[in-house]
Amino acid sequence: MNVLVTGAGGFVGRHVVADLAAAGHAPIGFDRPGVPLPPAASPRSGDILDRAALDALVRELQPGGLIHLAGAAFVPMGWTDPDAVFSANLLGAIRVMEAFRHHAPRARLLMVTSAEVYGRSGAPGRLDEESPLLPDNLYALSKQAVDSAARMAAAHYGMPIVVARPGNHIGPGQSPSFVAAAFAEQVAAIALGRAEPVVRVGNLDSLRDFLDVRDVARAYRILLERGEPGRAYNISSGKLVRVGDLLEGLCRLAGIRPRVEVDPARYRPAEEPRPLDSGRIRRELGWEPAVPLDGTLRAILDEALRRAGKAG
C-alpha cells in the first residue's frame, strides 16, 4: 500500500516510515520544506495548512493510506502559542481529511491524537477508550477536537478513519526537551569525561507510562491495516514507571554513578496518573509491546553517546 505519512521528518515519523517500509508498504514522506526526510520515504514537502497544494498532492498520488502525525507535539506550547497549536493540530487535521474525502475517499486514514485527551480528572481507575474525554490543557483540547472530528467524519461520510490515542513514548531520535533524552544527553557527556559527574533533574518521583517509539510505530501500522473505522485505540505499555528509574537505568548502562541535583526550573509536583488501558488493540489486533525498557534506554544512550562524540 502507498501510505502518505505527514510529519515524516519528526521523531515518530522516522520510525513509522521505517516500519512501513520493512512491512512491505511504500511510505511517502511528507513534511515542511527543509525538514530532512528518512531515506525509506518517497519525499514530498509542503504545508498541511495549504489546502490547494494538499488537494493536488492527494489527487496526484492517490495514496491507499494515511498516517497523520504532523502538528504541534509539545504540551506546554498550548499555553504559550495556542494559535499555532490549534492551527497545526485541528485545522491541519481537517484539511488532511478533507483532501482525502474529495480525492481519495477509499483510502484508510489513521489520525493520531493523544492520551492527553483524557485529562487527569474523572473517576479513579484505568483509562479505556470509553472513559470520558476531559482535557485539562490547551494542547489536549486541540487533540480532543481532532479526535472528535475524525470519528465524526468516519460516521458522517463513511470514511475508513481510525483514531490512535498514544501515551508517552520514548526512543532514539527524540528531542532533549523530553525527559529520557535530556537525561541521556547529560549521562553521555559525563561518561565521555566531558562534564562534571552531576545530573540536574526535575521530579524523579513522577510516575509515567513509557513505551518504545518502535512499538508505537508498529501499532500505528497495524491500526492502519486492520483497525475498525470509527473506533479509537489506546496505545500504551500499561505499566507505570518512576522517572527516576529511567535515570538509574541510563547511569547503569553507561557505567557511571553521578551526583543528582534537583533543578528548581525543571521540578514539577508529582501527579497521580491513571494507567492507560490498551486492551482493545491487544484483544482485537494482537499488538503487544516488544521492546523492553532496558532496550529502549540502551538505544537512547547509544545515540546520545554518538552525538556527544561527534560534538567533541
N, C-alpha and C positions, 0 to 999 in steps of 0.2 A: 504494500500500500504506500502511495505517496502521502507523506504526512508533513503538513506545514507546522513548524514549531516556532511560535512567536517568543521573543526573548531568548533566542537560542544561544546568544553570546554570554548569558548570565551564568551564575553559579549552578543552578539546577539545569538550565537549558543545555549546557555542555554534556552533562551526564545523560539527559534524556535523548539527545541526538545520538550519543554513543550506544545507548541501549537499543534504540530503534534500529540502528544500522546492524548491530550484532544479531538482532532477531529477524533480519531479512527485509525490513521495511526500507523505504527510500526517504530519509528525512530531508526536508527543505528548510534550511535555517534562515530565520528572518529576525533582523534586529535593526537598531538605528544605524544610520550611516557612520562609518568609522569604528564601529564595535567589531572586534575580531570574532569570526565565527569558527566553530570547531571543524576540523578537517573532514569529518564524515558527511557534513551537510552540503547540500547544493545551495550556495549562498545567495541571499537576496537581502536588500536593505531598504528601509523605508520607515514610515511613522504610522503606527496603528490609528492615529487620530486623523490621518489624511484619507478621507473617505474615498475620493476618486481613485487615488493610487492603490488603495487596498482592494477596491472593487475590481480594478484592472488586473491586479495580481491574481486574485482568486479566479477570475474569469479565464485568465490565460493558463494557469497551472492546473485547474480542476483537481485539487487535492482530494484524496479519498478520506483524509482525516486531518484533524487539527488538535494540537495540544497547546493551549493558550497559557503562556507563562509571563508574557510581557506585562509590565506595570510596576508600580511602586511596591517595594517589598520590606521597607524598614518601618516598623510600627511607630516610633516617635515622630516620623515625618508627617503623620496625620495631624499632629498638633502644630508643627512648625510651618507646614506648607499644604494646608488642606485642599487648595485649588488644584495643585499638581497631583495630589493623591487621588482625588475624585475624578479628575480628567483622565489620568493614566489608567486607573483601575475600572471605574464604572463606564465612562464614555468610551474608552478604548475597547472594553469587552463588548459593549453594544454594537460598536461599529464592526468588529470582527464577526459577530454573529449575524449581523445584517448582510455583510458581504457574502457569507456562506448561504444565507437564506435565499438571496437573489441569484447567486451564480454557481453554487454547488450544494443544492439543498439536500442531497442524499449523503453527503459526507458525514462521518461520525466526528463529533466535537467533544473534547474534554476541556471543561472550563475549571481551572484550578483556583479555588478560593483559599480558605484558611480555617484552622480550628479556632482562630480568634473570634469567629462569628458567634461562638457560644458564650463569650464573656466569662466572668468569674463569679457571677451571682447565680441565683437559682437554687434548686433543691440539691442537697449533697448526693454524692454517688458518681458513678461513671457516666461519661457523656456519650450517648449513642446518637445516631442520625435523627432520632425522633425527639431529642432534647430541644427545648426552646432556644431560639437564637436571641441572645441578649447582649449584643456588642456593647463594650464599655470604653471604647476609644474610637477616634475618627477613622483610623486605618481599618479597624474591624467593621465599622459601619459601611465603609466603601465595599468591603468584601462581602458583607451580608447582602448589599444591593446587587452585586454581581451574581451571587448565589441564587437569589430570588429571581432575578431577570433570566438566568439560564434555565431554571426549572420552569418558569412561566413560558418561555419560548418553546421549550420541549412540549408542553401541554397545549399551547395555543396554536402553534404552527405544525406540530407533529415532527419537529426536528429531532434527530438522534443525538441529543445532548446529554452528557453525563457530567456530574459535578464531583470534584475531589476536594476534600477538606483535610489537608495535611497538618500534622502537628510540627514541632520543632525538628528540623533536620540539619545535620552537620556532615562535614566531609571535606575532602580535598577540593580546593578552589574557592572556599568561602572567604568572604572579606574579614579582615581582622577587627571589624567593628562588631562582630559576633563573638560570643564568649569563648568557644572552643578554639577558634583560630587566633583570638587575642592571647589566650594562654600559650598556645603553641609557638607563637612568634617570640614571646619572652623566654620560654623554655629553650628554644633553639639557639637564641643569642647567648644564653648562659652556657649551654652545652658546648658551644664552639669557642667559649672563652672571650666573647665579645661584649659581655655585660657582667655587671656585678651579680652575685648569686642571690638576687632579690626579685620576687614576683609580686607585682602590685595587682590587687584583686578587688572585687566588689563583695557581694554577699555569697559566701561559699555554701551557706545552708539552704539556699533556694533549691527546690525540687522541680525538675522538668522531665518531660518525656523526650528523649533524644533518639532519632532514627537516622541511620546512614542514608545519605543522599542517593546512593546507588540502589538501595531498596525502594526509595521513593520513586526514582525514575522507572524502575520495573513495575511498580504499582500503577503508575500513570499509563504505561504501555498496555498493561492488562485491562485497565478500565477502558481505554480507547478501543481495544479489540473486542471486549466481551461485557463491559458494564451495561446495566439496564438503563436505557434512555429515561430521563426524567427523574432519576434517583441520584442521591448524594451518597458518597462513601467516605468515611473517616480513614485516615492512614496514620498509623502510629505503631510504636513498639509495644505499647500497653504497660510499660514499666517506668516508674518514676526514678530518676537518678539525681543524687545530690550533685550540685555544680562543683563542689569541692572534689568529688570523685574524679571528674574529668581532669582537674589539675594534678591530682595524685597519680592518675594513670599516665599522663604525659611525662611527669617527672620520673616515674619508674622506668618508662620506656627509654627515656633519654639518659638514665643513669645519674641523675643529679638529685640533690636534696637542698633546694634553696630556702632562704628565709621568705616568709609570706608576710606582706604588709597590706593592710586594708587601705584603699584609696577612697576617701570620702566622696570624690566625684563619681566613682563607679558604684557606690553602695546603694542598693535598693532594699527596702524591707522584704523579708521572706513572705511569700504568699502560700496559701493553702490550695494547691492545684487540684483540679478534678481530673482523674485519669480519662484519657480519650479512648473509647471503645472502638476497636477496628474489627469487631466480629463479623460485620456484614461482608467486607471484602474477603475475609478469610473463609467464611462459610460458602459464599456464593461463587467465588472465583479462585479459591485455593491459594491466594497470595499469603506468604509468610515472610517476615524479616529473615534475611540470610546472613548479614554481616554482623558479627559480634562487636560489642563496644570497643574492645581492645583493637580489633582490626580497623575500625574507624579512626581511633586515636593514632594508630601507627601510620595510617595514610596521611592524616593531617600533619603529624610531626615530620614525617619524611619530606613533605612538601615545604614546610617551614624551614627545615634544615637546608634544603636545596636553595631556597630563596636567600637565606642568610649567607650561605656560602658564596653565592654569586655576588651579593652586595658587598662582601668583604674582599 
